[in-house]
Amino acid sequence: MAEALGAMQDGFGSPHLHWGLGIRRLSKDLFECRAGLHWRIIFLAEKGLTTAYDLMTHDPVEAWLRNF
């Protein structure tokens, strides 16, 4: 998990690394990043700051987004 968080922070803002990390915009300041085969890190991104919000699998992320 810590390794995935580090990769997310290092790769955010670099489109070629985004693709490999699976970073995807969910809304204006909300993103997800793969943290293994099934896990997704949900994070908020502001200029110069990324904040991990939650760790979920794909299906709970989709359900959560419907109610977000």
C-alpha positions as CSV (number, residue, x, y, z in Angstrom):
1,M,0.0,0.0,0.0
2,A,2.8,2.5,0.9
3,E,4.6,1.7,-2.3
4,A,1.4,2.4,-4.3
5,L,0.9,5.7,-2.5
6,G,4.5,6.7,-3.3
7,A,4.1,5.8,-7.0
8,M,0.8,7.7,-7.1
9,Q,2.4,10.8,-5.7
10,D,5.5,10.5,-8.0
11,G,3.5,9.8,-11.1
12,F,0.7,12.3,-10.7
13,G,1.1,15.0,-13.4
14,S,3.1,12.8,-15.7
15,P,0.8,11.4,-18.4
16,H,3.0,8.5,-19.3
17,L,3.2,7.3,-15.7
18,H,-0.6,8.0,-15.2
19,W,-1.3,5.3,-17.8
20,G,0.8,2.7,-16.0
21,L,-0.6,3.6,-12.6
22,G,-4.2,3.6,-13.8
23,I,-4.8,7.1,-12.6
24,R,-8.3,8.1,-13.6
25,R,-10.2,11.3,-12.9
26,L,-13.5,10.6,-11.2
27,S,-14.6,14.2,-10.7
28,K,-13.0,17.7,-10.7
29,D,-10.5,17.0,-7.8
30,L,-11.2,13.3,-7.2
31,F,-9.1,10.6,-8.7
32,E,-8.5,6.9,-8.4
33,C,-5.2,4.9,-8.8
34,R,-4.6,1.2,-9.0
35,A,-3.0,-0.3,-5.9
36,G,-2.6,-3.9,-7.1
37,L,-4.9,-6.1,-9.2
38,H,-8.2,-5.3,-7.4
39,W,-7.6,-2.4,-5.1
40,R,-8.1,1.3,-5.9
41,I,-6.8,4.3,-4.0
42,I,-9.3,7.2,-4.0
43,F,-7.5,10.5,-3.6
44,L,-8.1,14.2,-3.8
45,A,-5.7,16.4,-5.8
46,E,-5.1,20.1,-5.2
47,K,-2.3,22.1,-6.6
48,G,0.9,20.7,-4.9
49,L,-1.1,18.3,-2.6
50,T,-2.5,14.8,-3.0
51,T,-4.6,13.4,-0.1
52,A,-5.5,9.7,0.0
53,Y,-9.2,9.4,0.9
54,D,-10.0,5.7,0.9
55,L,-9.0,2.2,-0.4
56,M,-11.7,0.2,-2.2
57,T,-12.1,-2.5,-4.8
58,H,-13.7,-1.5,-8.1
59,D,-17.3,-2.4,-7.4
60,P,-17.5,-0.3,-4.2
61,V,-15.9,2.6,-6.0
62,E,-18.6,2.5,-8.7
63,A,-21.4,2.3,-6.0
64,W,-19.8,5.1,-4.0
65,L,-19.6,7.3,-7.1
66,R,-23.3,6.8,-7.9
67,N,-24.1,8.4,-4.4
68,F,-21.3,11.0,-4.5
